[in-house]
Amino acid sequence: MSPRNARHGILRAVLLGTAALAVLALGALAIYLLLYVPLVKMPAELAANTAEAFREIFNLTPRVMIEETVVIEQTSPILELAVSSRTVWVDYSWSHTWLGSTKRLQLRGSFTAKAGFDLQRPFTVRIQRDPLEVRAEMPPAELLSLEMDSYTVVRDESGWWNRLSDADRQEAVRALQRLAREKALTSGLLEEAEASATARIRELLERNGAPVTIRQSAGRPGEIGEEIHP
C-alpha cells in the first residue's frame, strides 16, 4: 500500500470513528432528554420543591411519593397549626318553674375559636411521572381551640322559693360553652381554614408548572373526602 493510500485509510478511520462517537453522543443526549429528564430528574426536583412548599406553609414535611415509591417521609416539629380564627358571641337563657315560682339566668359570652390542622394526621403528595402531575392529600380542618374571653350575667333572678344555686350558675356557664362550640363549628370557620390552606398550597405548587389536584383525605364526622379542583 502506498503512503498516500495509507494516509487516506487512516483519515477515513478517524472520520468514521468521530461520526460513530457523535451518533453515540446524540443518542445519549436523546435518552437523557426523552427519558431521564421527564421521568427521573423532573419528578425528583418536583418532590423536593413540593416538600419545601409544605414546610413554608405548615412547618411540616409531607410524605412525598413518586408513583408508589416513598422518597420523603412526613415529619413535623409541631403538633398542630392554626390557620383561621374568629370571635364568637353567644347568648344563653334558662329558666325553671317550681310551684309557680320561676328562677331565670341569662348569660352572654365572647369566645375565640381557632381552626386549623392536626399535623400528626397524614399529609401525602403523590407525583405522577407521565404525564407529570401532583396530587396532594390533606386532612380536613378541625376546631383546634375555643377559649372563653369573657362572659356577662345579663339576668340572675331567683323565685320566691325557687332559688338559684351555684350549681345552676355553673351549669349555665357550661351550656354557654357548648353553644359556643356548636356555633363555631357551623360558622364556616373550618371551611375558611381549608380554603385558605388549599389556596396557599396550590399557589406554591403550581409554580413548578405541573397540574395540581388537592384532595381531603378524610371528611369530618358524617362527611366523605372530596377533591378540590382548580
N, C-alpha and C positions, 0 to 999 in steps of 0.2 A: 504494500500500500504506500502510495506516495505521501510525502509530508503534507501536501495540500489536502488530500483526501482525509488524512488523519485529523487535520485541524477541523475540517467540516464535520467529521463524525463526533468529535469532542463538543463542538459548538451545538450540534443537534441534540446531543445527550443532555447538555446543560439546559437548553431551551425546553426540552421535554420534561426534565426534572422540575424546572421552575414552574411550568404550566401545571404539572401534577400537584406541586405544593400549593399553587394558587387555588386549584379546584378544591383541594382538601381544606384550605383556609376558608374558602367561601362556603363550603358545606358545613364546617364547624360553626361559622357565623350564622348560617341559616338555622341550624339546630338550636343555637343559643337564642336567637330572636324568636323563633317559632315555638320552641318547647320550654327551654329553661326560664326565659323571662316571664311569659304569661303563666306558666304552671308552677314555678318554684319561686323565682325572685319577687314577682309582684304580690302573690299571696303572703309570703313571709314578711315583706315590708308592710303590707296592709294589716297583718296581725299585730305587728309592733306598734303601728300608728293607732290602731283601734284600742289596744291596751292603754296607750298613753292618753288617748282622749277620755277614756273612762276614769283614769287616775286624776285627770284635770277636773272632771265634773264631780265625781263621787268620792275621791280619795280611796278608790277601790281598783284593784286589778282584776278584771273579769277572767273567767275561764274561756280561753280562746282555742277554737278548733279549726283546723284546715281540713275540709271534708270531715272525716271521722277521727282524725288524729289530734289529740290534745297537744298543743305546743306551748301554752301558758296556763298555769293553774291559778285559781282565784285566791286572792289574799286581800286583807283589809286591816289597817291598824285601828279602825274604829268599828263599833257595833251597829250604829245606825246613823242616818243622815236626814236632817230636817230640810225640806225644800220650800214649804209654804207654811205661813202662819196666819191666824185670823183671830180677831176679838169676837167672842160670842157672848151676847147678852141673853139672860134667861129670867123669866118671871115664874114664880110658883105660888099657888094659892091652895089652902087646905082649910077645911072646917069639919067640925064634928058636933053633932047634937045629941044630947042625952037628957031625957025627961024635960024636954022643952028648953034646955039651957045649951047654948052654942058657943064653942070656942073657935077662934079663927087665927090663922097665920098666913102672912103674905111676905115673900122674900123676892128680892131682885139681885141677881149676881152677874159679875163680869168675869169671864174666863179667857185664857189664851190657849188656843188649840194649835198644835203643830203637827203637820203631816209630812211624811217622807218615806224612807225605805229602810227595811231591815237588811243590813249588809251581810248578814250571815246566810241569807237565802241566796239561791243560785242566780248569778248574772252570767249568761253564756252568750258568746259570739261565735257563730259558725261562718266560715269563709268558704264559699264555693269557687272552684278554680275556673271552670269553663261552662257557662260564661261567668266572669268574675262578679261575685255578689256577696253582700254582707247581710246576715240575718242575726239580729240581736234579740235575746230573750231576757226580760226583766220581770221581777215580781211586781204585783200591784202595790200602790202606795197604801200606807197604813196610818192610822192616828197614833202618833208616837207619844204624845203627851197632852194632857189637859189640866191646866193649872188655874185654880181659882185666884183671881187677882183681888177681888173684894166682894162683899155682899152687904145689902142693906135690908133691915127688917122694916118693911113698909107697914105692916099691920101685925099687932100682937095683942089679941083680946081674949080674955078668959070669960066664960059664962059665970052666972051667979054661983052655981055649984058644980059646974063642969070646967075645972081649972086646967090651964095649960101646964104641962110638966116639962122638965129638962129633956126627957126622952122625946116628947113631941117636937121640941125645937131641934134636937139633934137629927131626928128622922127627916125633918123638913130640909135641913142642910144637905143630907144625903140624897133626898129626892131632887133637890136643885142641881146637884152634881150629875145625877143620872139624866136629867132633862138636857143639861148642857152637852153631855156626851152624845145623846141622840141627835141633838141639833147640829153638832159639829160633823157627825157622820153623814148627815143628809144636806149639808150646806153647800156641797160642791167643792169642799176643800181638798178632798182626796183626788178628785178628777183634775183639779187645778195643779196639784203636785205632779201627777202623772204627765199632764200636758207640758208642763214646764221642763221636766226632765227629758221627755221624749224630744222636744224641740231642740234642746241643747245637744243631746246625743246626735240627732240627725245632722245638725249644723256642722259638728266636728267631723263626723264620719264621711259626710258627702264631699268634704274637701279632698278625699282620696280618689274621687271620680267614679267609684263603684256604686251601683244601685243599693239602697239600704231599705230593709224591712225590719220594723221593731214590733215585737210581739210580747204581750204579757204572758208569762209562763204559767201563771195560775191566777184565777179570779179570787176576789174576796168571797166570803161565805155566801153561797147561793148564786154565784156567778161563774162563768167559764171564761177562759183566756180568750183574748181577741187580738187580731192583728191590727196594727196601726199603720195605715198606708200613707204615702206622701200626700 
